[in-house]
Amino acid sequence: MRRKTIEEYIELIYELEKQGGQAQTGAIAEEMNITPPSVTEMLQKLEKEGYVHYKSYSGATLTGKGRRLANRLAKRHETIAEFFEMIGVDHDQAQIDACQIEHHISERSFQQLEKYVRSIQEKP
């Protein structure tokens, strides 16, 4: 499975869980503009990988492993968006760009970016 695809599903499941307790297959399909059978197939793969608990006709919820990944992705997104806003990118565009970059940046580069953003924020 592609890392970006896994991460997109995890992020969406996380958001849908916050809204309604679990992520329904139909809601995922609609949000990602794909067919419900494709979502079902992916949820079964994510369950095998230990990211979600999946029940047919009920939907999916994140496991501890899935929640940790979702939190890490949220932190990446937030940090990248903050960086873009610091350099003058408007909020909406910063959010859009962060969504794209967060799935492609290496861990090492992200750590350096995070360190930079935090150092700027801590200056009086």
N, CA, C and O of each residue as an XYZ file, in Angstrom:
496
protein
N       0.844     -1.188      0.000
C       0.000      0.000      0.000
C       0.887      1.249      0.000
O       1.926      1.294      0.658
N       0.462      2.226     -0.731
C       1.201      3.485     -0.767
C       1.014      4.236      0.536
O      -0.087      4.295      1.083
N       2.104      4.809      1.025
C       2.068      5.548      2.277
C       1.052      6.689      2.220
O       0.286      6.893      3.161
N       1.052      7.435      1.104
C       0.129      8.565      0.985
C      -1.314      8.092      1.085
O      -2.126      8.731      1.754
N      -1.643      6.991      0.436
C      -3.009      6.472      0.468
C      -3.400      6.079      1.886
O      -4.484      6.428      2.355
N      -2.532      5.362      2.556
C      -2.789      4.972      3.950
C      -3.044      6.215      4.788
O      -4.017      6.279      5.539
N      -2.168      7.197      4.654
C      -2.284      8.406      5.457
C      -3.573      9.166      5.164
O      -4.194      9.699      6.083
N      -3.984      9.225      3.906
C      -5.225      9.919      3.567
C      -6.425      9.228      4.214
O      -7.321      9.894      4.733
N      -6.441      7.916      4.183
C      -7.533      7.174      4.832
C      -7.518      7.404      6.340
O      -8.560      7.664      6.940
N      -6.354      7.311      6.943
C      -6.252      7.479      8.393
C      -6.730      8.860      8.809
O      -7.476      8.994      9.779
N      -6.310      9.882      8.086
C      -6.752     11.243      8.398
C      -8.266     11.387      8.286
O      -8.906     11.979      9.155
N      -8.828     10.849      7.227
C     -10.269     10.961      7.018
C     -11.041     10.176      8.076
O     -12.040     10.668      8.602
N     -10.596      8.983      8.390
C     -11.256      8.189      9.432
C     -11.209      8.940     10.758
O     -12.194      8.974     11.495
N     -10.076      9.533     11.053
C      -9.912     10.314     12.284
C     -10.932     11.455     12.338
O     -11.583     11.660     13.362
N     -11.070     12.191     11.239
C     -12.021     13.306     11.183
C     -13.463     12.811     11.294
O     -14.268     13.405     12.012
N     -13.791     11.738     10.598
C     -15.149     11.203     10.653
C     -15.477     10.647     12.038
O     -16.613     10.763     12.496
N     -14.505     10.053     12.699
C     -14.715      9.575     14.066
C     -15.050     10.736     14.992
O     -15.927     10.617     15.847
N     -14.362     11.849     14.826
C     -14.625     13.018     15.666
C     -16.050     13.525     15.460
O     -16.671     14.043     16.388
N     -16.562     13.376     14.246
C     -17.904     13.862     13.935
C     -19.005     12.893     14.364
O     -20.066     13.318     14.820
N     -18.749     11.577     14.215
C     -19.858     10.658     14.456
C     -19.518      9.354     15.133
O     -20.331      8.430     15.113
N     -18.348      9.241     15.732
C     -18.020      8.025     16.457
C     -17.323      6.958     15.652
O     -16.447      6.270     16.176
N     -17.683      6.800     14.397
C     -16.964      5.876     13.523
C     -17.098      6.348     12.085
O     -17.960      7.164     11.760
N     -16.243      5.829     11.243
C     -16.225      6.248      9.844
C     -17.011      5.249      9.008
O     -16.586      4.107      8.834
N     -18.136      5.673      8.501
C     -18.970      4.822      7.651
C     -18.341      4.701      6.268
O     -17.789      5.667      5.740
N     -18.428      3.516      5.692
C     -17.868      3.259      4.371
C     -18.400      4.252      3.337
O     -17.635      4.785      2.534
N     -19.700      4.496      3.359
C     -20.304      5.426      2.403
C     -19.766      6.839      2.545
O     -19.543      7.526      1.548
N     -19.556      7.276      3.791
C     -19.035      8.628      4.021
C     -17.595      8.749      3.507
O     -17.217      9.769      2.931
N     -16.807      7.708      3.721
C     -15.432      7.712      3.215
C     -15.443      7.761      1.693
O     -14.716      8.543      1.082
N     -16.274      6.921      1.089
C     -16.364      6.868     -0.373
C     -16.763      8.220     -0.943
O     -16.181      8.686     -1.923
N     -17.751      8.842     -0.331
C     -18.226     10.137     -0.816
C     -17.134     11.202     -0.689
O     -16.895     11.969     -1.622
N     -16.489     11.242      0.449
C     -15.447     12.247      0.701
C     -14.252     12.080     -0.238
O     -13.673     13.067     -0.692
N     -13.884     10.827     -0.527
C     -12.719     10.560     -1.373
C     -13.088     10.418     -2.849
O     -12.220     10.244     -3.704
N     -14.386     10.493     -3.135
C     -14.888     10.374     -4.500
C     -14.463      9.051     -5.152
O     -13.954      9.023     -6.273
N     -14.687      7.963     -4.416
C     -14.415      6.614     -4.916
C     -15.599      5.715     -4.571
O     -16.507      6.134     -3.853
N     -15.594      4.500     -5.070
C     -16.729      3.601     -4.847
C     -16.650      2.941     -3.466
O     -15.558      2.707     -2.950
N     -17.810      2.642     -2.871
C     -17.821      1.936     -1.583
C     -17.048      0.607     -1.604
O     -16.361      0.310     -0.626
N     -17.127     -0.207     -2.669
C     -16.335     -1.438     -2.665
C     -14.817     -1.182     -2.584
O     -14.084     -1.966     -1.981
N     -14.361     -0.094     -3.189
C     -12.935      0.255     -3.094
C     -12.569      0.612     -1.657
O     -11.497      0.256     -1.168
N     -13.473      1.320     -0.992
C     -13.240      1.686      0.406
C     -13.203      0.433      1.271
O     -12.325      0.285      2.120
N     -14.148     -0.461      1.055
C     -14.200     -1.707      1.824
C     -12.895     -2.478      1.676
O     -12.346     -2.969      2.662
N     -12.407     -2.584      0.464
C     -11.153     -3.292      0.206
C      -9.992     -2.650      0.977
O      -9.175     -3.344      1.581
N      -9.935     -1.331      0.944
C      -8.855     -0.641      1.645
C      -8.990     -0.774      3.153
O      -7.990     -0.958      3.848
N     -10.202     -0.685      3.665
C     -10.399     -0.829      5.108
C      -9.981     -2.221      5.581
O      -9.425     -2.370      6.670
N     -10.246     -3.224      4.771
C      -9.812     -4.581      5.123
C      -8.279     -4.659      5.160
O      -7.713     -5.318      6.032
N      -7.618     -3.996      4.227
C      -6.148     -3.962      4.224
C      -5.621     -3.204      5.441
O      -4.655     -3.627      6.077
N      -6.260     -2.088      5.756
C      -5.831     -1.309      6.916
C      -6.048     -2.084      8.213
O      -5.279     -1.941      9.163
N      -7.082     -2.893      8.250
C      -7.311     -3.728      9.431
C      -6.204     -4.762      9.561
O      -5.700     -4.994     10.660
N      -5.822     -5.384      8.453
C      -4.722     -6.360      8.486
C      -3.414     -5.726      8.934
O      -2.585     -6.377      9.571
N      -3.232     -4.448      8.596
C      -2.021     -3.719      8.987
C      -2.096     -3.217     10.432
O      -1.104     -2.730     10.975
N      -3.269     -3.338     11.048
C      -3.422     -2.940     12.447
C      -3.792     -1.487     12.672
O      -3.679     -0.991     13.793
N      -4.235     -0.789     11.623
C      -4.578      0.623     11.758
C      -6.028      0.864     12.154
O      -6.332      1.864     12.805
N      -6.927     -0.038     11.771
C      -8.351      0.158     12.047
C      -9.002     -1.138     12.520
O      -8.497     -2.240     12.306
N     -10.151     -0.950     13.177
C     -11.087     -2.041     13.422
C     -12.185     -1.825     12.397
O     -12.749     -0.735     12.312
N     -12.491     -2.850     11.622
C     -13.485     -2.695     10.563
C     -14.574     -3.744     10.710
O     -14.299     -4.922     10.938
N     -15.826     -3.291     10.574
C     -16.978     -4.187     10.560
C     -17.829     -3.843      9.349
O     -18.182     -2.684      9.130
N     -18.152     -4.861      8.566
C     -19.019     -4.637      7.401
C     -20.316     -3.987      7.835
O     -20.890     -4.353      8.861
N     -20.770     -3.040      7.067
C     -22.015     -2.320      7.281
C     -22.008     -1.411      8.512
O     -22.994     -0.726      8.782
N     -20.911     -1.404      9.250
C     -20.813     -0.518     10.408
C     -19.778      0.569     10.194
O     -19.986      1.714     10.596
N     -18.676      0.226      9.570
C     -17.626      1.197      9.330
C     -16.347      0.849     10.057
O     -16.108     -0.303     10.419
N     -15.531      1.866     10.263
C     -14.206      1.652     10.839
C     -13.930      2.644     11.953
O     -14.434      3.766     11.965
N     -13.114      2.189     12.885
C     -12.575      3.053     13.927
C     -11.077      2.807     13.991
O     -10.602      1.718     13.668
N     -10.348      3.811     14.405
C      -8.900      3.677     14.493
C      -8.495      2.835     15.693
O      -9.121      2.895     16.751
N      -7.451      2.058     15.515
C      -6.816      1.349     16.626
C      -5.838      2.318     17.287
O      -5.707      3.462     16.851
N      -5.168      1.878     18.311
C      -4.131      2.706     18.927
C      -3.060      3.087     17.915
O      -2.621      4.236     17.868
N      -2.645      2.127     17.111
C      -1.649      2.379     16.072
C      -2.163      3.409     15.068
O      -1.423      4.308     14.669
N      -3.414      3.283     14.662
C      -4.008      4.224     13.725
C      -4.131      5.621     14.311
O      -3.883      6.615     13.628
N      -4.515      5.688     15.574
C      -4.642      6.981     16.253
C      -3.286      7.663     16.404
O      -3.188      8.880     16.251
N      -2.249      6.899     16.701
C      -0.903      7.485     16.798
C      -0.480      8.075     15.454
O       0.082      9.169     15.401
N      -0.752      7.348     14.369
C      -0.429      7.864     13.042
C      -1.251      9.116     12.745
O      -0.715     10.088     12.212
N      -2.524      9.111     13.076
C      -3.384     10.278     12.835
C      -2.866     11.499     13.594
O      -2.840     12.603     13.051
N      -2.459     11.307     14.827
C      -1.927     12.419     15.621
C      -0.620     12.938     15.031
O      -0.390     14.147     14.992
N       0.232     12.027     14.574
C       1.502     12.432     13.951
C       1.233     13.223     12.668
O       1.896     14.227     12.406
N       0.270     12.774     11.878
C      -0.082     13.477     10.645
C      -0.667     14.859     10.944
O      -0.373     15.826     10.241
N      -1.487     14.950     11.978
C      -2.074     16.239     12.349
C      -0.973     17.217     12.765
O      -1.018     18.399     12.425
N       0.008     16.711     13.497
C       1.136     17.547     13.914
C       1.935     18.018     12.703
O       2.323     19.184     12.625
N       2.177     17.119     11.766
C       2.893     17.491     10.541
C       2.134     18.582      9.799
O       2.701     19.604      9.413
N       0.843     18.345      9.610
C       0.016     19.303      8.877
C       0.078     20.673      9.546
O       0.312     21.686      8.887
N      -0.131     20.693     10.840
C      -0.150     21.947     11.592
C       1.187     22.690     11.471
O       1.211     23.900     11.246
N       2.275     21.974     11.619
C       3.599     22.595     11.563
C       3.891     23.152     10.175
O       4.391     24.270     10.045
N       3.582     22.382      9.146
C       3.836     22.841      7.773
C       2.965     24.058      7.456
O       3.447     25.025      6.864
N       1.701     24.019      7.841
C       0.811     25.162      7.607
C       1.302     26.395      8.360
O       1.262     27.504      7.825
N       1.764     26.211      9.592
C       2.297     27.337     10.366
C       3.500     27.955      9.661
O       3.625     29.177      9.595
N       4.374     27.116      9.141
C       5.540     27.608      8.417
C       5.104     28.460      7.225
O       5.612     29.565      7.034
N       4.180     27.958      6.438
C       3.728     28.710      5.271
C       3.112     30.052      5.669
O       3.332     31.063      5.003
N       2.350     30.056      6.744
C       1.758     31.313      7.194
C       2.833     32.278      7.678
O       2.713     33.488      7.486
N       3.886     31.749      8.305
C       4.998     32.598      8.760
C       5.682     33.315      7.600
O       6.162     34.437      7.755
N       5.723     32.667      6.447
C       6.400     33.285      5.304
C       5.431     34.044      4.399
O       5.791     34.438      3.290
N       4.199     34.248      4.874
C       3.273     35.119      4.177
C       2.210     34.458      3.318
O       1.478     35.151      2.611
N       2.106     33.147      3.360
C       1.059     32.455      2.604
C      -0.247     32.599      3.386
O      -0.260     32.420      4.603
N      -1.344     32.922      2.698
C      -2.614     33.078      3.413
C      -3.055     31.718      3.983
O      -2.641     30.661      3.508
N      -3.895     31.784      5.001
C      -4.293     30.604      5.768
C      -4.859     29.483      4.899
O      -4.439     28.332      5.018
N      -5.807     29.816      4.028
C      -6.452     28.779      3.219
C      -5.454     28.067      2.306
O      -5.472     26.842      2.185
N      -4.584     28.851      1.664
C      -3.594     28.236      0.783
C      -2.579     27.425      1.591
O      -2.132     26.372      1.137
N      -2.213     27.900      2.773
C      -1.286     27.161      3.639
C      -1.862     25.796      4.004
O      -1.138     24.801      4.048
N      -3.168     25.755      4.264
C      -3.830     24.488      4.593
C      -3.805     23.528      3.403
O      -3.524     22.340      3.560
N      -4.098     24.045      2.232
C      -4.101     23.218      1.020
C      -2.708     22.657      0.758
O      -2.550     21.464      0.496
N      -1.702     23.523      0.829
C      -0.330     23.086      0.554
C       0.172     22.102      1.605
O       0.873     21.144      1.278
N      -0.183     22.333      2.856
C       0.232     21.419      3.923
C      -0.336     20.024      3.694
O       0.334     19.027      3.965
N      -1.574     19.949      3.193
C      -2.194     18.647      2.901
C      -1.378     17.858      1.887
O      -1.299     16.632      1.965
N      -0.781     18.551      0.952
C       0.004     17.869     -0.070
C       1.388     17.480      0.445
O       1.843     16.355      0.235
N       2.039     18.397      1.105
C       3.430     18.183      1.510
C       3.551     17.178      2.657
O       4.516     16.415      2.705
N       2.608     17.168      3.560
C       2.717     16.312      4.748
C       2.880     14.837      4.403
O       3.403     14.073      5.213
N       2.449     14.429      3.234
C       2.541     13.025      2.840
C       3.850     12.695      2.127
O       4.139     11.528      1.864
N       4.633     13.712      1.817
C       5.836     13.488      1.017
C       7.134     13.881      1.707
O       8.207     13.461      1.275
N       7.063     14.663      2.750
C       8.262     15.132      3.417
C       8.882     13.999      4.239
O       8.174     13.223      4.880
N      10.203     13.919      4.209
C      10.883     12.880      4.991
C      10.820     13.225      6.476
O      10.607     14.380      6.844
N      11.002     12.237      7.306
C      10.968     12.452      8.758
C      12.066     13.420      9.184
O      11.835     14.305     10.007
N      13.238     13.253      8.634
C      14.373     14.128      8.985
C      14.092     15.580      8.590
O      14.324     16.494      9.381
N      13.600     15.789      7.382
C      13.283     17.155      6.948
C      12.183     17.751      7.810
O      12.234     18.929      8.165
N      11.183     16.934      8.147
C      10.111     17.442      8.996
C      10.652     17.849     10.366
O      10.269     18.893     10.895
N      11.527     17.047     10.938
C      12.089     17.373     12.252
C      12.825     18.715     12.222
O      12.718     19.514     13.152
N      13.567     18.947     11.150
C      14.287     20.215     11.025
C      13.308     21.380     10.842
O      13.496     22.446     11.430
N      12.278     21.182     10.040
C      11.277     22.217      9.838
C      10.563     22.528     11.155
O      10.341     23.690     11.496
N      10.213     21.484     11.877
C       9.536     21.670     13.164
C      10.427     22.438     14.138
O       9.961     23.340     14.835
N      11.692     22.084     14.182
C      12.629     22.773     15.068
C      12.710     24.263     14.697
O      12.734     25.126     15.575
N      12.751     24.549     13.413
C      12.809     25.930     12.940
C      11.542     26.699     13.318
O      11.622     27.805     13.853
N      10.385     26.120     13.044
C       9.116     26.782     13.351
C       9.016     27.061     14.844
O       8.631     28.160     15.242
N       9.355     26.087     15.672
C       9.272     26.275     17.131
C      10.250     27.354     17.603
O       9.925     28.131     18.500
N      11.447     27.408     17.004
C      12.430     28.428     17.427
C      11.924     29.823     17.103
O      12.133     30.750     17.885
N      11.269     29.988     15.973
C      10.704     31.287     15.598
C       9.559     31.658     16.542
O       9.445     32.811     16.957
N       8.720     30.692     16.878
C       7.574     30.955     17.751
C       8.009     31.314     19.168
O       7.310     32.050     19.864
N       9.153     30.801     19.598
C       9.609     31.035     20.965
C      10.317     32.367     21.145
O      10.502     32.816     22.276
N      10.719     33.010     20.049
C      11.376     34.315     20.145
C      10.347     35.366     20.533
O       9.221     35.367     20.037
N      10.761     36.275     21.444
C       9.809     37.324     21.883
C       9.513     38.320     20.774
O       8.739     39.257     20.975
